[in-house]
Amino acid sequence: MSVLPLVFTSGWASGVNAYAVVLLLGLFGATGLTDEVPESLQRPEVLVVAGVLFVCEAFADKIPYVDSAWDTVHTVIRPVSGAVVAALLAGQSGSLSELAAGAIGGSSALASHTVKAGTRMAINTSPEPFSNVVMSTAEDLGVAGILTFAMFHPEAAAIIAGVLLLAGLLVLWFLVSRIRRFLRRRAQRREEKRLVNRLGPPPPG
């Protein structure tokens, strides 16, 4: 129970940026900032891989449509990462508490990933890339700030993460219609492209 707030917060953060969570937790543990991080997350090879993937996500996440493709690929990766990190934080291999922590971390990661992917899809309906850069930067800073805050005030950080998750779900609910229009337009463009490739471009004039 004592690690539950950190489990929930790390799960929420994993749904936004799983690689940042692994990297930050590993660095927090390696530098002695906290004793809650297991040694498996502090290993140099884990930190290097997480760092490289974090840089890749930092670029992909700021490019319109590329960010949505990246989110699609990570629909499984982020919840699984959230569940694994949560289970490692809970410790006690094979115990019921570890399984419960994994379920909580995976569920909160899936929920926050759904919010992120949905809002990004809505943002991609706008013609300019500036909003993608702003949103991605805000997400990265939010993950880093809340996860760092959770090291010192885990209960307060979990409350903040919960409020952000609930607010994100409410915003996503209002954006559903815009996302549907985006999907219809994308399907129409694909159909038009398919017809052009099959029939050739229209004659000039």
C-alpha positions as CSV (number, residue, x, y, z in Angstrom):
1,M,0.0,0.0,0.0
2,S,2.8,2.4,0.7
3,V,4.1,2.2,-2.8
4,L,0.6,2.5,-4.4
5,P,0.7,6.2,-5.1
6,L,4.0,5.9,-6.9
7,V,2.7,2.9,-8.8
8,F,-0.3,4.9,-10.0
9,T,1.7,8.0,-10.9
10,S,4.3,5.9,-12.8
11,G,1.5,4.1,-14.6
12,W,-0.1,7.4,-15.7
13,A,3.3,8.8,-16.8
14,S,4.1,5.6,-18.7
15,G,0.9,6.1,-20.8
16,V,2.3,9.5,-21.8
17,N,6.0,8.6,-22.3
18,A,7.1,5.2,-21.1
19,Y,10.7,5.7,-22.0
20,A,11.0,8.8,-19.9
21,V,9.6,7.0,-16.9
22,V,12.1,4.1,-17.2
23,L,14.9,6.6,-17.7
24,L,14.0,9.0,-14.9
25,L,13.3,6.2,-12.4
26,G,16.5,4.5,-13.2
27,L,18.4,7.8,-12.8
28,F,16.6,8.5,-9.5
29,G,17.6,5.1,-8.2
30,A,21.2,5.2,-9.5
31,T,21.9,8.6,-8.0
32,G,20.4,7.6,-4.6
33,L,17.5,10.0,-4.8
34,T,15.1,7.2,-3.8
35,D,15.3,3.6,-2.5
36,E,12.0,2.6,-4.1
37,V,13.5,1.9,-7.6
38,P,14.7,-1.7,-8.1
39,E,18.2,-2.3,-9.4
40,S,16.9,-3.8,-12.7
41,L,15.9,-0.3,-13.7
42,Q,19.2,1.2,-12.7
43,R,21.3,-1.0,-15.0
44,P,23.5,1.0,-17.5
45,E,22.2,-0.9,-20.5
46,V,18.6,-0.2,-19.5
47,L,19.3,3.5,-19.0
48,V,21.1,3.7,-22.4
49,V,18.3,2.0,-24.3
50,A,15.6,4.1,-22.5
51,G,17.6,7.2,-23.3
52,V,17.9,6.5,-27.0
53,L,14.2,5.6,-27.3
54,F,13.3,8.7,-25.4
55,V,15.2,10.9,-27.9
56,C,13.5,9.0,-30.8
57,E,10.1,9.7,-29.2
58,A,10.9,13.3,-28.5
59,F,11.4,13.9,-32.2
60,A,8.6,11.7,-33.5
61,D,6.1,13.1,-31.0
62,K,6.4,16.6,-32.4
63,I,5.7,15.8,-36.1
64,P,2.0,15.9,-37.2
65,Y,0.7,12.5,-38.2
66,V,4.0,10.8,-37.3
67,D,3.0,11.3,-33.7
68,S,-0.3,9.4,-34.3
69,A,1.5,6.6,-36.0
70,W,4.0,6.4,-33.1
71,D,1.0,6.3,-30.7
72,T,-0.6,3.5,-32.6
73,V,2.6,1.4,-32.3
74,H,2.8,2.1,-28.6
75,T,-0.8,1.2,-27.8
76,V,0.6,-2.1,-26.4
77,I,4.1,-0.9,-25.4
78,R,3.0,1.8,-23.0
79,P,0.4,-0.2,-20.9
80,V,2.8,-3.2,-20.8
81,S,5.7,-0.9,-19.7
82,G,3.4,0.7,-17.1
83,A,2.5,-2.7,-15.7
84,V,6.1,-4.0,-15.6
85,V,7.4,-0.8,-13.9
86,A,4.6,-0.9,-11.4
87,A,5.2,-4.6,-10.6
88,L,9.0,-3.9,-10.2
89,L,8.2,-1.0,-7.8
90,A,6.0,-3.3,-5.8
91,G,8.7,-5.9,-5.5
92,Q,8.1,-9.2,-3.7
93,S,8.2,-11.3,-6.9
94,G,5.1,-13.4,-7.4
95,S,3.1,-11.9,-4.6
96,L,-0.5,-10.7,-4.9
97,S,0.6,-7.1,-4.3
98,E,2.9,-7.3,-7.3
99,L,0.1,-8.5,-9.5
100,A,-2.2,-5.8,-8.2
101,A,0.4,-3.1,-8.8
102,G,0.9,-4.4,-12.3
103,A,-2.8,-4.2,-13.0
104,I,-3.0,-0.7,-11.5
105,G,0.0,0.5,-13.4
106,G,-1.1,-1.0,-16.7
107,S,-4.6,0.3,-16.4
108,S,-3.6,3.8,-15.6
109,A,-1.0,3.7,-18.5
110,L,-3.7,2.5,-20.9
111,A,-6.1,5.3,-19.8
112,S,-3.5,8.1,-20.2
113,H,-2.3,6.6,-23.5
114,T,-5.8,6.7,-24.8
115,V,-6.1,10.4,-23.8
116,K,-2.8,11.2,-25.4
117,A,-3.5,9.4,-28.7
118,G,-7.0,10.8,-28.9
119,T,-6.0,14.4,-28.3
120,R,-3.1,14.1,-30.7
121,M,-5.4,12.8,-33.4
122,A,-7.7,15.8,-32.8
123,I,-4.7,18.2,-32.9
124,N,-3.6,16.8,-36.2
125,T,-6.8,18.1,-37.8
126,S,-5.3,21.6,-37.5
127,P,-3.1,22.6,-40.5
128,E,-0.1,23.9,-38.5
129,P,2.6,21.9,-36.6
130,F,3.0,24.4,-33.8
131,S,0.4,22.9,-31.5
132,N,2.1,19.4,-31.8
133,V,5.4,20.8,-30.6
134,V,3.7,22.7,-27.7
135,M,1.6,19.7,-26.6
136,S,4.6,17.3,-26.8
137,T,6.8,19.6,-24.8
138,A,4.1,20.1,-22.2
139,E,3.7,16.3,-21.9
140,D,7.4,15.7,-21.5
141,L,7.8,18.4,-18.9
142,G,4.6,17.2,-17.1
143,V,5.9,13.6,-16.9
144,A,9.3,14.8,-15.6
145,G,7.9,17.2,-13.1
146,I,5.2,15.0,-11.6
147,L,7.5,11.9,-11.5
148,T,10.1,13.9,-9.7
149,F,7.5,15.4,-7.3
150,A,6.3,11.8,-6.6
151,M,9.7,10.9,-5.2
152,F,9.2,13.4,-2.3
153,H,5.4,13.6,-2.1
154,P,3.9,10.4,-3.7
155,E,0.3,10.9,-2.4
156,A,0.1,14.5,-3.7
157,A,1.6,13.5,-7.0
158,A,-0.9,10.6,-7.4
159,I,-3.8,13.0,-6.8
160,I,-2.4,15.4,-9.4
161,A,-2.0,12.5,-11.9
162,G,-5.5,11.4,-11.2
163,V,-6.9,14.9,-11.8
164,L,-5.0,15.2,-15.0
165,L,-6.2,11.8,-16.1
166,L,-9.8,12.6,-15.4
167,A,-9.5,16.0,-17.1
168,G,-7.9,14.4,-20.1
169,L,-10.7,11.9,-20.4
170,L,-13.3,14.6,-20.2
171,V,-11.5,16.6,-22.9
172,L,-11.3,13.5,-25.1
173,W,-15.0,13.0,-24.7
174,F,-15.6,16.4,-26.3
175,L,-13.1,15.8,-29.0
176,V,-14.6,12.5,-30.2
177,S,-16.6,14.2,-33.0
178,R,-13.5,16.0,-34.3
179,I,-11.5,12.7,-34.3
180,R,-14.3,11.0,-36.2
181,R,-14.1,13.7,-38.9
182,F,-10.4,13.4,-39.0
183,L,-10.7,9.6,-39.6
184,R,-13.3,10.1,-42.3
185,R,-11.1,12.6,-44.1
186,R,-8.1,10.3,-43.9
187,A,-10.0,7.4,-45.2
188,Q,-11.3,9.6,-48.1
189,R,-7.8,10.7,-49.0
190,R,-6.6,7.1,-49.0
191,E,-9.5,6.2,-51.3
192,E,-8.8,9.1,-53.6
193,K,-5.1,8.2,-53.7
194,R,-6.0,4.6,-54.5
195,L,-8.3,5.6,-57.4
196,V,-5.6,8.0,-58.8
197,N,-3.1,5.2,-58.7
198,R,-5.5,2.8,-60.4
199,L,-7.0,5.2,-63.0
200,G,-4.3,7.8,-63.4
201,P,-4.5,11.6,-62.9
202,P,-7.4,13.5,-64.6
203,P,-6.7,15.1,-68.0
204,P,-5.6,18.7,-67.9
205,G,-8.1,21.5,-68.6
